[in-house]
Structures are given as structure tokens and as C-alpha cells.
Amino acid sequence: MARDSYDVVIVGAGPAGMFAALELARRSTLSIALLDQGMDLPHRVAERQEQKGHGSAALLHGFGGAGAFSDGKLGLSPEVGGRLPEILGRGETERLLAEADRIWLEFGAPEALYGADAEAVARLQARAVRCSLKLVEVPLRHVGTELLPVVLGGIREALLPRVDLRMGERAEEILAQEGQVAGVRLADGREIAARYVIVAPGRSGAAWLRDQARKRGLSLAQNPVDLGVRVEVAAPILEELTSALYEFKLVYWSRVFDNAVRTFCVCPYGEVVTECVDDVVTVNGHSYAQRRTPNTNFALLVSSSFTEPFDDPIAYGLYIAKLANLLGDGVIVQRLTDLRQGRRSTAHRLAHSIVQPTLETATPGDLSYVLPYRHLAALMEMLQAMEGLTPGIWEGHTLLYGVELKLYSQRLKLTPELETEVRNLFACGDGAGATRSLAQASASGLAAARAILARTT
């Protein structure tokens, strides 16, 4: 029978929530509940195998979070993946990332580490600089889309003896009294009392956390929105970078508008896939541990921040994505040569391309009708700059899918212990605006758990 009182309640069973629960379970005798509105992992995997679509709730919520069906890239540098260095300090972030990495390895993440050859990375960095590009050094492990649920299953089994996994239970409201957290109220009206609460709802729960923050009078700040395309090329074009780094991190500053443009989520020998944000279809990528396609894809994103009076960058990003859906009945794909010549791609023109789309449902079209000129100009500038580093990418056979959209949660004001302005209420992971990667989310869960352990001992 479900309890109505715990020492610690964790809201959200993604990497931040899982790692917080694991740390508390291993280092204390505290009673712990891990809540999530989605299904348990075995049920999620079964629904995924039935291929009910990338927009189903089973792919966004439940044990493992939305990242459970990602391709499991673990970037082990504080330079990428979130704001933890700003909140915790660089040294502490490095230590937490190393400890989170050891836990991932313990449960079956591959030992192969990309980006460990310092000399090879230095040579690539020198070449990137000559092309007006910054190559960020990021040691990385790749788990693989098909293996990540197996690793998460091991973590789940480790939690079962000590943690109440309460899947399918939605936290409706955070309860507080006199400035101190008191527990949570569930959607069915039941209340669960708790001395400590960790909120780690992930990106899909960011709107809920924002509403709770406003209700409790917590300070919020906007994060930028990243908007762009997914680029697909023949894998040999990027082989030098992907063989050394797997996921290369390139940053470029556009000459015309001075916007930051960056690569993200590189999928060597992978495939382009769709995903849904509410009722909007966007594009993403996957790469597998034991399966290959002839192509490599990656996101190319332009970061945009807004000032007063506009304060809803998420709505802006979704508006652009909806426009692509309107024109393309979903995701649009266009050859780079067609975009450069000011014409739409057609099925006939795509058939003549060396690079064939791995997303067969994408509609041939014209991205210049979708993306604002500011974004389109910056994306084209960076692709042209990359030609000096990766010859062949500026050629006409490169495919562009639109749109790719990364929405980051509003940032909560947090202490170096990841505590909010409500006493004993901690926030971590992507939903709190503190991280945007598996590795930093995992590290943030460890940080929140240790803050509670320090207070209980």
C-alpha cells in the first residue's frame, strides 16, 4: 500500500531524479519516493516496440525520462550541457560529472571514450580556428539508442529494494508552509508529506514547474531558444571528426547578425527521426551502437535571446515549427543546392541526390518560407565555414530538415546546493533550467541528494 509520508519525495524519474534517488538510497536510511506521471520502464519499452509514434506520452514521461529513448550521449565536459558550472562552480561540476560517469559505467555504459586523444583534438582545433570555428573539447561516451533502456533497467533494479517507484502518479502541486516545503499533492487529491522534495520533471514538465514557481513566488529567468535545421550528409564527409570525437561541438558567430550558431546531437551513421512537442512535429536524430546507415546527421542551431517586452521564447520557437508543419504537413527536407538556388526541393530532385533521406516521411519543400532570414543567413554562413574543415558539406547533396527546435526551461534561482527560495525544496535537471544533457542532469541529481544528506547527518 502506498505511503502518505516520506523523508524525501522526488518528482520526475529522468536522469536527475534517478541519480538523486540512487545516491540517497545508497548513502542513507531515509525513506524515498520517486514519482512520475508516466509508465514504468518495461511498459515504456513495450510501447516503443509497438511503434506508436514519437509523440506518444510513453516516449516523454516515465522511468528514464524523455532521454530513455535518446541515443545516450554522455558529454563529460562542464563546457557543454548546462549551467552547473555557473551554479556549483567548475571544479565541483567536474567532480560530479566524473562520479556520474562512474555510475553510468557501473550499470553498463560502454568504456570507449571519444575525444581522449589530446593531440588529434588539438590538430582539429587548429584547423577549425582557421575556418573561424571554435571546436570545443568534450570527452564523450556513446551508449546507443538500443542499449540505453538496458542500462536504465539496471539502475531501476538497484533502486527497487530501497525506493518506492510510484509511476503513473502525477504531482499536481508542491506544498509548503511558512517558507518550507511540506510535500506534494497528487492529481487525484491525495497528499504526500515530505521533509525534503526534489523536483526534477525534465523538459516535458517544465511548464508545470514554471507554474509552481509562479504560485510560490520563486524567481525565474528566461533561457534562450535554439532554432535551426538537422543536416544530413554522406558519413565519409564527417568521418575524420566523428571517428576522433564522435560528437563534435563547433561554434560559429555569424558575421551579419552576430548570433551564435552551434552543432548539436551529432549522429554518426545514424538516422533522422521526428519527435513531437505538444502537437508540433519537429526533427531529431539517433545513432545506434550496433546498426549503421550510410549517412551522418547533426543539428545546426541558432541561439536567440529576447528582451522586454517579449518574454515567451518557447512560444516563438513553437510558432516557427508550426509554420513548417503547415507548409510541409510535418517535417520539410531540402537539398542545400536547391536552397542556394532559391527553389524548393521535389521528390524528383531528391532522387538525383547522392545522399538519400533516412527520414522517409519528410516532405520535399523550401525552408526559406519557414526560417526567419536572420536564422537562415547564420546557418548558411556556418555551413560555408565548415567547408574548410569538412570538405564536401557545402556541396549540393547535403540535406537540410526543418525545423529542429530545442526549448530550454525557464531558470529557477538556485543556491549552490540547488535549493530554491523555499526551504528544503531542491530543483535539478533540464526542467529546472539547470541542465540540458544526460550527463549534467545526472550530476545535478547527485548534487541535490548530497545537499539533503548533509542536512540529515
Secondary structure, DSSP 4 states (H G I P E B T S, - for coil): ---SEEEEEEE--SHHHHHHHHHHHHH----EEEEESS--HHHHHHHHHTT--TTSHHHHSSTT-GGGGS--EEE--TTSSBSHHHHH-HHHHHHHHHHHHHHHHHTT-----BT--HHHHHHHHHHHHHTT-EEE---EEE--TTTHHHHHHHHHHHHTTTEEEEET--EEEEEEETTEEEEEEETTS-EEEEEEEEE--TGGGHHHHHHHHHHHT--EEPPPEEEEEEEEEEGGGGHHHHHHHSS-EEEEE-TTT--EEEEEEEETT-EEEEEEETTEEEEEEE--SS---SEEEEEEEEEE---TT---HHHHHHHHHHHHHHHHSS-EEEEHHHHHTT----HHHHHT-SSPPS-TTPEE--GGGTS-HHHHHHHHHHHHHHTTTSTTTTSTT-EEEEEEEEE-PPEEP--TT-B-SSBTEEE-SGGGTSB-SHHHHHHHHHHHHHHHHHHH-
